[in-house]
């Protein structure tokens, strides 16, 4: 999918003609920019706005600059855009310091890995460096508000669904290469039958062939057939309930409606239907029930029984886990900013690298003035510096470079970039380097690596998409496993517990909200094994015990029955391990619930 930069001149040519007279310097335009892809133009003015390309009041763009291509799926892009909306608000707009060009630069860096041309982003500073620009900054900003923050007419705003279809069709396969594993974006396997009929809808059939196709699509689940007729008044009473049940069932069942007055008579003959309304339920292709009458309660009850038979409820759904369910799902972040002078001094000559200087300035500005006043630095250049640092800097000072990344990742824009960086190459390089050092890794480098890994979760993109990358998950679980058993440094164990908790809570959220597994099973099994092993030997920290038990609970709760996670918990006597820590935890309610309820009562399969 091609990404373009639309460049407009807010002055309509006046800047080119009069800038030298007023400012003493020549400028070619007062630039307004927008990022365009998938048939939609994105820009910052009255907040983050969209329109069809070239349809704003600015007229036709003076220049269209190709920025590159992106194969990121739309849901990834929209997640990142949501994080930008927290920073690019209507109230935060400033013509000189926080404008459309800053937004375009941030967005482009995420989409294609590079920003927009420097002559555009540097223009406001150039103007402010002139006496006239500095003197009239406030008046100029105020006078331009009606232009820069004008609303977009509703007829020119693309519907979200239209934009979604446009972008999805423009991408190679609707997903990024890192998470392409034969499933759709919601984790449902891509099969011909699944693609043939939309889930959650009532399907109308008038021929034997159509009925057979619909039932074939339900051969691994269940189906409900509703025989009606256009002249049946009682039938119409249950139409709304039938439609609602279909919507609630989603892809778990196929709901079919057959009007006997307009369908092939062979259908009624096959199913011996002589009256309307008549209902038939089928479980994995086998007929279960048949009844007649417009009884909504009976319909709802029979459909619920059918769905329960097709998809038995998980044993955990009936457990008393009040305190567990109240546990916070917010990621554990490490946001403390060290003295930057002392930190960068440890880098020696590398402290003068342009990427380091830019990141240091970004952190300082963000700390003193907030995210709005701190546009992200050249993140691809910073990533390249970090990868070089693993080869060029001694292990004992390398932590300083890692720590700059740790602090930067607190900003969702930075976390979003490194979460979706091509092949996650910076993350893989940094974590892989520490894992390769093994027990020889210096204490300060290990703990900072754990903390920066936690800070990746500042972006929801990491939770939703990067966890599915088997290599990244393996790197992080290996880091956790090797750090949880550090008997000498409780701070390392606390940081490792925090990373385990972030991984587990993120996987739990995806499981609960999207009904799919976020972590590859091998990574989940390794994480569970590491947590249980660390719990068994932990004798010192109440904080570590509670965090590890909570992480274990997130990994185990509603885990697939018959899967390796639940089997491992049985083999390793997870119940005994957790219940054995109740004393160290001070009788913590979550520890009790996970040990006694989830692992005690819940580890049973049907």
PATOR-759662 format. One line per field, with one value per residue (C-alpha): residue number from 1; x, y, z. Coordinates in steps of 0.02 Angstrom, whole numbers, plus 50000, padded with zeros to 5 digits. Layout:
REM residues N
tido = c(NUM  ...)
x = c(X  ...)
y = c(Y  ...)
z = c(Z  ...)
This chain:
REM residues 606
tido = c(1  2  3  4  5  6  7  8  9  10  11  12  13  14  15  16  17  18  19  20  21  22  23  24  25  26  27  28  29  30  31  32  33  34  35  36  37  38  39  40  41  42  43  44  45  46  47  48  49  50  51  52  53  54  55  56  57  58  59  60  61  62  63  64  65  66  67  68  69  70  71  72  73  74  75  76  77  78  79  80  81  82  83  84  85  86  87  88  89  90  91  92  93  94  95  96  97  98  99  100  101  102  103  104  105  106  107  108  109  110  111  112  113  114  115  116  117  118  119  120  121  122  123  124  125  126  127  128  129  130  131  132  133  134  135  136  137  138  139  140  141  142  143  144  145  146  147  148  149  150  151  152  153  154  155  156  157  158  159  160  161  162  163  164  165  166  167  168  169  170  171  172  173  174  175  176  177  178  179  180  181  182  183  184  185  186  187  188  189  190  191  192  193  194  195  196  197  198  199  200  201  202  203  204  205  206  207  208  209  210  211  212  213  214  215  216  217  218  219  220  221  222  223  224  225  226  227  228  229  230  231  232  233  234  235  236  237  238  239  240  241  242  243  244  245  246  247  248  249  250  251  252  253  254  255  256  257  258  259  260  261  262  263  264  265  266  267  268  269  270  271  272  273  274  275  276  277  278  279  280  281  282  283  284  285  286  287  288  289  290  291  292  293  294  295  296  297  298  299  300  301  302  303  304  305  306  307  308  309  310  311  312  313  314  315  316  317  318  319  320  321  322  323  324  325  326  327  328  329  330  331  332  333  334  335  336  337  338  339  340  341  342  343  344  345  346  347  348  349  350  351  352  353  354  355  356  357  358  359  360  361  362  363  364  365  366  367  368  369  370  371  372  373  374  375  376  377  378  379  380  381  382  383  384  385  386  387  388  389  390  391  392  393  394  395  396  397  398  399  400  401  402  403  404  405  406  407  408  409  410  411  412  413  414  415  416  417  418  419  420  421  422  423  424  425  426  427  428  429  430  431  432  433  434  435  436  437  438  439  440  441  442  443  444  445  446  447  448  449  450  451  452  453  454  455  456  457  458  459  460  461  462  463  464  465  466  467  468  469  470  471  472  473  474  475  476  477  478  479  480  481  482  483  484  485  486  487  488  489  490  491  492  493  494  495  496  497  498  499  500  501  502  503  504  505  506  507  508  509  510  511  512  513  514  515  516  517  518  519  520  521  522  523  524  525  526  527  528  529  530  531  532  533  534  535  536  537  538  539  540  541  542  543  544  545  546  547  548  549  550  551  552  553  554  555  556  557  558  559  560  561  562  563  564  565  566  567  568  569  570  571  572  573  574  575  576  577  578  579  580  581  582  583  584  585  586  587  588  589  590  591  592  593  594  595  596  597  598  599  600  601  602  603  604  605  606)
x = c(50000  50078  50095  50103  50129  50012  50094  49989  50033  49924  49979  49920  50083  50097  50242  50347  50309  50319  50425  50588  50503  50433  50552  50714  50726  50645  50524  50434  50270  50182  50172  50022  50045  49938  49976  49876  49853  49711  49604  49603  49694  49749  49801  49807  49705  49550  49623  49665  49551  49516  49445  49448  49616  49626  49452  49495  49471  49658  49621  49739  49907  50056  50158  50131  50283  50293  50348  50357  50249  50171  50099  50038  49856  49730  49692  49876  49876  49716  49782  49935  49826  49728  49889  49926  49754  49801  49942  49872  49716  49624  49680  49863  49880  50019  50065  50249  50282  50146  50068  50011  50189  50239  50090  50135  50314  50263  50136  50252  50392  50275  50206  50363  50509  50559  50494  50443  50569  50672  50636  50453  50477  50614  50518  50430  50596  50669  50528  50541  50727  50686  50646  50479  50428  50473  50383  50221  50216  50056  49963  50014  49960  49792  49756  49789  49674  49522  49623  49720  49575  49430  49307  49292  49116  49034  49012  49200  49240  49262  49160  49268  49206  49243  49418  49442  49392  49499  49654  49628  49606  49760  49873  49951  49856  49780  49911  50094  50220  50270  50099  50041  50007  49857  49729  49623  49653  49534  49619  49486  49563  49544  49439  49328  49172  49211  49231  49071  48943  48949  48938  48803  48677  48519  48541  48393  48380  48258  48345  48407  48580  48587  48528  48662  48799  48745  48738  48908  48981  48911  48973  49100  48979  48789  48643  48464  48333  48177  48035  47915  47797  47747  47567  47612  47570  47640  47805  47831  47820  47985  48078  48165  48218  48286  48386  48454  48505  48599  48693  48737  48798  48916  49020  48971  48812  48728  48551  48445  48272  48163  48000  47894  47790  47940  48061  48084  47948  48082  48152  47991  47974  48150  48123  47939  47882  47694  47666  47747  47837  47943  48121  48256  48424  48578  48739  48889  48771  48661  48481  48444  48272  48118  47970  47831  47753  47798  47865  48009  48063  48070  48169  48296  48312  48340  48467  48562  48565  48627  48767  48818  48827  48930  49041  49043  49082  49258  49274  49347  49187  49101  49242  49237  49378  49316  49485  49573  49449  49477  49665  49733  49778  49880  50058  50201  50309  50476  50467  50604  50719  50901  51016  51046  51217  51284  51198  51262  51437  51453  51440  51605  51626  51460  51372  51406  51317  51179  51050  51098  51093  50920  50849  50924  50842  50677  50680  50726  50591  50460  50508  50502  50361  50262  50236  50150  50308  50421  50412  50496  50675  50734  50685  50758  50926  50912  50871  51024  51132  51068  51103  51279  51305  51287  51442  51543  51515  51582  51450  51479  51428  51302  51162  51169  51116  50979  50921  50893  50776  50690  50647  50595  50477  50362  50302  50171  50236  50408  50340  50226  50371  50481  50334  50302  50480  50520  50555  50566  50751  50802  50706  50771  50949  50948  50858  50948  51116  51077  51013  51173  51279  51192  51254  51397  51277  51314  51182  51144  51123  51007  50892  50880  50839  50698  50633  50638  50549  50412  50398  50360  50186  50157  50090  49936  50014  50138  50000  49889  50009  50192  50159  50107  50284  50356  50536  50500  50397  50536  50666  50562  50516  50699  50745  50613  50666  50850  50813  50682  50810  50937  50963  51080  50976  50796  50778  50813  50679  50555  50589  50577  50414  50348  50391  50311  50157  50150  50163  50033  49908  49924  49891  49744  49666  49678  49604  49458  49424  49466  49437  49607  49777  49904  50058  50118  50087  50273  50304  50156  50219  50396  50328  50218  50363  50478  50350  50318  50503  50536  50388  50451  50617  50563  50586  50608  50492  50305  50294  50376  50262  50102  50157  50209  50048  49946  50046  50015  49830  49821  49908  49800  49628  49521  49672  49620  49561  49674  49814  49991  49973  49844  49933  50096  50011  49953  50124  50217  50088  50050  49916  50038  50169  50050  49964  50134  50165  50009  50110  50245  50110  50028  49868  49843  49668  49728  49857  49722  49599  49726  49791  49630  49500  49586  49720  49629  49452  49480  49611  49487  49441  49287)
y = c(50000  50163  50308  50486  50658  50793  50965  51124  51310  51394  51565  51530  51597  51751  51681  51663  51841  51936  51834  51927  52095  52049  51917  51961  51783  51692  51549  51455  51420  51404  51216  51110  50923  50767  50582  50490  50302  50184  50323  50425  50586  50601  50768  50870  51028  51017  50859  50714  50728  50629  50667  50601  50648  50828  50879  51001  51190  51203  51155  51050  51005  51102  50941  50755  50665  50474  50416  50228  50076  50000  49827  49855  49801  49937  49882  49907  50078  50132  50075  50185  50328  50318  50346  50499  50570  50583  50700  50788  50864  51017  51117  51072  51142  51270  51335  51342  51205  51073  51072  50965  50935  50862  50744  50695  50663  50550  50456  50433  50369  50235  50187  50184  50204  50381  50556  50694  50813  50921  51083  51064  51019  51150  51297  51353  51364  51461  51588  51602  51638  51802  51957  51981  51800  51795  51960  51914  51728  51736  51847  51740  51580  51655  51726  51558  51456  51477  51402  51267  51204  51218  51072  50948  50941  50775  50724  50728  50619  50436  50311  50201  50042  50111  50158  49986  49897  50011  49985  49799  49772  49874  49771  49609  49500  49615  49573  49604  49470  49448  49387  49298  49120  49062  49148  49300  49454  49386  49218  49119  48997  49049  48914  48915  48880  49016  49142  49089  49146  49296  49248  49322  49339  49245  49157  49135  48976  48933  48781  48613  48659  48817  48724  48592  48722  48812  48651  48599  48759  48708  48528  48567  48671  48686  48749  48806  48801  48910  48858  49003  49072  49244  49214  49150  49286  49191  49171  49358  49364  49270  49353  49481  49349  49236  49379  49426  49247  49240  49400  49340  49171  49248  49114  48976  48930  48948  49017  48974  49039  48952  49025  48877  48988  49035  48889  48720  48600  48465  48556  48538  48359  48313  48377  48324  48501  48527  48681  48849  48902  48745  48739  48606  48606  48509  48475  48438  48385  48273  48320  48358  48434  48480  48578  48692  48849  49033  49012  49133  49061  48886  48948  49037  48889  48762  48871  48896  48708  48680  48807  48733  48560  48625  48734  48670  48807  48809  48738  48905  48999  48936  48970  49098  49216  49384  49458  49385  49468  49635  49629  49770  49733  49892  49854  49875  50018  50086  50273  50345  50463  50458  50610  50616  50699  50556  50424  50481  50515  50326  50306  50395  50455  50375  50509  50631  50523  50626  50493  50498  50688  50690  50561  50650  50813  50722  50649  50816  50912  50781  50785  50974  51020  50861  50750  50886  50992  50843  50775  50605  50603  50505  50335  50231  50316  50281  50099  50085  50161  50037  49889  49952  49981  49795  49766  49922  49960  49857  49758  49854  50022  49959  49978  50167  50151  50028  50148  50288  50171  50121  50301  50340  50191  50270  50379  50278  50347  50276  50111  50097  50123  49990  49869  49876  49904  49790  49616  49696  49702  49821  49727  49560  49624  49700  49560  49427  49504  49496  49317  49268  49340  49220  49221  49334  49478  49625  49662  49838  49780  49637  49742  49883  49756  49687  49861  49919  49758  49803  49978  49908  49875  50064  50036  49925  49871  49762  49673  49645  49599  49574  49439  49323  49331  49164  49226  49384  49286  49158  49295  49378  49216  49163  49330  49305  49126  49168  49318  49248  49130  49266  49225  49373  49520  49539  49690  49580  49457  49600  49665  49489  49463  49627  49570  49400  49490  49605  49459  49359  49500  49550  49370  49362  49520  49455  49287  49371  49511  49432  49248  49194  49148  49289  49190  49039  48885  48849  49022  49007  48837  48903  49053  48946  48827  48974  49054  48892  48855  49031  49021  48858  48935  49112  49135  49323  49439  49450  49564  49435  49296  49394  49451  49277  49199  49332  49303  49116  49149  49255  49118  48978  49058  48996  48915  48790  48626  48483  48606  48597  48740  48652  48485  48563  48637  48463  48384  48519  48519  48703  48695  48635  48763  48911  48853  48831  49018  49078  49109  49212  49312  49356  49265  49371  49343  49326  49195  49097  49105  49054  48911  48843  48884  48898  48767  48664  48652  48714  48590  48463  48422  48343)
z = c(50000  49942  50066  50003  50080  50018  50036  50035  50047  50178  50115  49937  49866  49976  50078  49922  49867  50033  50154  50120  50145  50316  50383  50297  50229  50084  50118  49982  50072  50238  50235  50282  50258  50264  50251  50119  50094  50056  49984  50146  50193  50376  50451  50611  50638  50745  50818  50702  50551  50393  50222  50046  49967  49910  49968  50109  50094  50057  49877  49772  49849  49783  49788  49815  49884  49882  50055  50024  50057  50211  50231  50408  50431  50461  50640  50684  50603  50690  50859  50833  50772  50935  51032  50924  50959  51143  51095  50942  51018  50955  51107  51086  50909  50890  50719  50763  50889  50873  50701  50557  50500  50669  50654  50476  50528  50674  50570  50421  50532  50598  50427  50321  50442  50396  50424  50304  50222  50341  50250  50300  50483  50510  50437  50599  50690  50545  50556  50746  50730  50641  50744  50658  50679  50864  50897  50809  50847  50951  50828  50678  50765  50815  50643  50559  50674  50562  50419  50509  50615  50494  50502  50359  50283  50331  50150  50128  50281  50231  50331  50441  50357  50186  50238  50315  50157  50051  50155  50178  49993  49957  50070  50015  50136  50267  50397  50427  50382  50564  50618  50461  50518  50420  50528  50507  50615  50747  50755  50659  50535  50355  50274  50123  50224  50350  50210  50121  50248  50363  50548  50657  50516  50470  50302  50185  50082  49943  49866  49928  49866  49971  50126  50100  50081  50239  50339  50271  50341  50511  50512  50650  50754  50754  50651  50678  50539  50553  50437  50411  50280  50222  50280  50455  50583  50734  50642  50639  50829  50846  50701  50815  50941  50803  50728  50900  50938  50774  50812  50988  50927  50799  50713  50835  50740  50571  50576  50424  50379  50248  50183  50129  50013  49906  49925  49842  49909  49925  50077  50178  50118  50171  50349  50362  50399  50388  50495  50531  50630  50646  50711  50691  50778  50719  50813  50702  50563  50672  50705  50889  50913  50810  50877  50818  50890  50915  51092  51113  51281  51209  51060  51170  51288  51151  51062  51225  51256  51079  51096  51264  51186  51040  51148  51327  51453  51522  51699  51755  51712  51871  51993  52134  52081  52142  52190  52038  51921  52009  51980  51875  51694  51673  51620  51742  51676  51734  51706  51818  51722  51780  51771  51584  51599  51705  51600  51431  51501  51524  51335  51306  51127  51079  51182  51039  50911  50830  50872  51056  51061  50979  51100  51250  51192  51166  51342  51421  51328  51367  51550  51565  51444  51411  51260  51159  51155  51118  50941  50928  50862  50711  50779  50635  50667  50854  50819  50708  50844  50973  50860  50828  51013  51052  50945  50983  51169  51314  51406  51568  51489  51362  51490  51466  51284  51333  51469  51343  51251  51413  51455  51276  51267  51397  51252  51156  50990  51022  51090  50938  50818  50897  50915  50727  50665  50519  50588  50762  50726  50865  51000  50938  50934  51109  51201  51100  51147  51333  51319  51228  51370  51489  51668  51613  51581  51698  51829  51765  51585  51632  51742  51615  51478  51585  51618  51437  51387  51512  51439  51267  51336  51341  51165  51140  50975  51067  51162  51013  50875  50921  51050  50910  50841  50900  50898  50998  51124  51143  51171  51307  51395  51392  51470  51605  51640  51660  51771  51889  51966  52008  52191  52222  52162  52219  52104  51954  52012  52036  51860  51788  51881  51807  51631  51661  51727  51575  51455  51549  51572  51389  51336  51457  51385  51208  51262  51349  51226  51059  51097  51032  51100  51091  51142  51043  51150  51165  51238  51358  51419  51446  51540  51653  51689  51731  51846  51940  51958  52023  52143  52214  52268  52313  52500  52518  52423  52453  52300  52188  52251  52222  52050  51995  52057  51968  51808  51825  51848  51691  51591  51660  51669  51525  51442  51307  51383  51336  51298  51362  51487  51594  51576  51635  51788  51837  51807  51905  52047  52022  52156  52288  52238  52249  52409  52486  52464  52555  52712  52625  52536  52702  52655  52498  52428  52247  52296  52387  52242  52110  52217  52291  52158  51989  52015  52146  52077  51900  51838  51778  51600  51530)
